[in-house]
Amino acid sequence: MQSQTRAIVQESLNALMEDTNFLPDLTNGPREKAFSSLAAVLSTPNKIHKSFLRIVLERGEIVRIPAFRVQHNNALGPYKGGIRFHESVNEEEVINLAFLMTLKNSLHDVPFGGGKGGVIVNPREFTPKELNLISKKYVQYFADVIGPDKDIPAPDMGSGEREMDWMMAEYKNIKPGEPYRGSFTGKSVINGGSLGRREATGKGVYFTFRYMIHEFIQHNQEWLKKTNNVFAKTALDLYEKPLSIAVQGFGNVGSVTALEAYQCQKLQNKVIAVSDRNCTLFHQDGLDIPSLVQFTAKNNGDLPYTDEMLKESGVTAEILHRDEVLSIDCDVLMLAALEDQIHQSNKEQIKAKVIVEGANAPVTADADAYLNEKGTIIIPDILANAGGVIVSYFEWLQGRETQFYNEDEIYRKLFTKMEGTMATILPKFFGDPHSLRQNCYIHSVMKLSLILYKQGKLY
């Protein structure tokens, strides 16, 4: 992953090096030295913190659980990023995710740097009391490096508002008399969390797709026809046509994304497939997403994966293997599960014309290059799944001001923020040969580079 991080930085800097309008006062030798410095600064994290959390289980056994907090870059503001509770967590993954958070915040003009946390644990294997202790121990071990103006964690895979409430309370205990409300975001509303935070990422994922296929084309149709761009042709082919959508993952992100697609009045959507860790559900005429949301809420988050459960849900569907959602013949595939889902071994089976990354890094670099060559539009994670960090920023502001927005105001501000980013990036994407991912990376690196240069950090 770190080699991929270096490649992202270097490719973006190579494009900027050729742009004489970028840092025009740097030429020849000084320019080369500055860009070499940028490559070193942006491709490595500022700090890596790791520890083993000592946990006493309810049965009396003591375990040591590896935990990480990576702080990549804070040129734009305090470090910001979620804490992942998952058995697959590893140091390299957390470093890469912290790097992507830096790029994501830069892309969307959110005044935070990039950070990320991880605990190597399967939450399903621990009791609530044990998870409470894991959460508190995490804060105890990393209390000196996190805080409202240092590093602001949030939920990620396997954690949620419950864990953030526990962590904020522990931070308050450890730091008496200090500001604590903004130490964690993604909290419950009663504990200072923002309305709409849980749904923000999923809503943002669908919004980026809808804005591209509807609003942007609506206002730029004639220009797009003249661009002779393979991606413009893909987008135009989908404009004002009935669209079939498949969603991988049916957790906090995927279920909200699927529901947004099901309820959308601006596009003729039908969600023909959804999946989770147990199965894929498929119906060519479209699935009853509201009923599936209700069912998962009552069944530990699981989709119905047996005929008996399917009957109980009242949903008509065919039960398939969980991975079949990726190769289903559909117009749009929305990835809201884990990283590395589309890769060398299955890239040729992908039939979707548009892929939206609701998860972090669900498409490998090799598969990304292959699909782009085919003309598949991939809306990358740093563009599509930024709803969570944007609303986390709103939550952080509300906590500082002790003035809170209602849910409609939150969504309006979220969509305005994401629309501004799309309005900046999409003309570049449809107007040049770079992929949408590359355009996002170049824009993010450009802003970070300019700020680092202005701050005198390239000497």
C-alpha positions, 0 to 999 in steps of 0.5 A: 500500500505504501508503494501505491501511496508514493505512486499517487503522490509522484504521479500528481507531482509529475503533472504539476511539475509540467504546469508552469502556472503552478508555483511559477516563481519556482524554476529549474533547480529550486523547483526540482528540489521543492518537488522532491521535498513534496514527494518526501513529505506527502508520501510519509506520515508525520507520526505513527503511534501504536500500542497493545491494549491490556483488556480483562475479559469478562471470563477473567482472561487477559488479552493484549490487543494491537491498536494504532493511531497514524497522523499523516499530515496536519498542514490544513488543520488538526488530524482527522480520521476514524477508528476502525475496529476490524480483525484485518486492521494492520499498520500499513492499512492504517497508514494508507487510510490516513494518507487518503484522509489527508487527500480527502480533506484537501479535495473538499476544502475541509480544514483538517489534516489526515489521520486514522486509527485501528484496533485489531479486533472483531467486535462481534466476538466481544461483549458490550462491557468488553468493547467499552473497556477496549474503547476506554483503553484506546483513549487512555493509551493515546490521550496525549496525541488526540484532542479537539485541536490536535487529532479528532477521531470518528467512527469507522468500520466496526465502530459507531456512535456508541464507541464515540460516546464512550471515548469522549467520556473517557477523554473528559475523565482524563482531561478534566477542565479542558474542552472535550466536546470536539475531541471525537465526532460521530457521537450520539446527538444527546452527547453533542453529535450532529443530526444526520451524521450516521446517514451522511456518508451513504447520502454523499455516495449517492449524491456524487453519482446523481449529480454527475449523471443528472445535474452536471450533464443537464447543464453541460450536455452539448459541451460533453458531446463535443469533448470526444472523451470516452468517459463523457460518452459513458455518462451521456449513454446513461443520461435520462435512461432507466438505471439498474444499480447494485450495492455491495455492503448493507451497513451504515453506508450501503443501506443508506445509499441503496435507500437514497437510490430507491427513493430518488425522484430525479433518476429512474433507478431500480436497485436490482442487487444488494449484498452483505457478508452472508449473501447477495439478494437479486431481483431484475425488476428491483428490490424492496429496499425499505423492507430490507432496511427494516429487516436488518434493523431487527436482525443484527444488521444481516440481510435475509440469507435463507428462504425462511428469512426472506419470507419473513422479510416480505421481499421477493429476491433470489439468494446468491453468493455474496460475491456475485453482486460484483459481476451482476449485469447492471449500469451502476455498482456501488461499493460500500464494503471492504477494500480490495474488492475488485482486483486482478482476479475478477476485474474482467467480470465487472459489467457496470458502466459506473462504479462508485466507491463508498468504501475506502480503496475497494478497487485495486490499482491494477483493476482501476487501470483496466476499468478506466481503459474500458471507459468505466467511470470510477467515482473514487473514495476521496470524492464519493465517501467524504460525507462523513468527514464533512458532517464531522466537521459540521459537528466539530463546529457545532460543538465549539459554538454550542449551536446546532443545526437541524437535519435538513440544514445539515444535508443542505450544507453537505450537498452544497459542499460536495456540489462545489467539489464536483463542479470544480473536478468534473470539467477537468475530468471530462476535458482531459485524459486523466481518470477521475481519481487522478484528477482528484489526486492532482487537485488535492496534492496541488492544494497541499503543495501550495500550502506547504510551500507557503508555510515554508515547509519545503526547505 
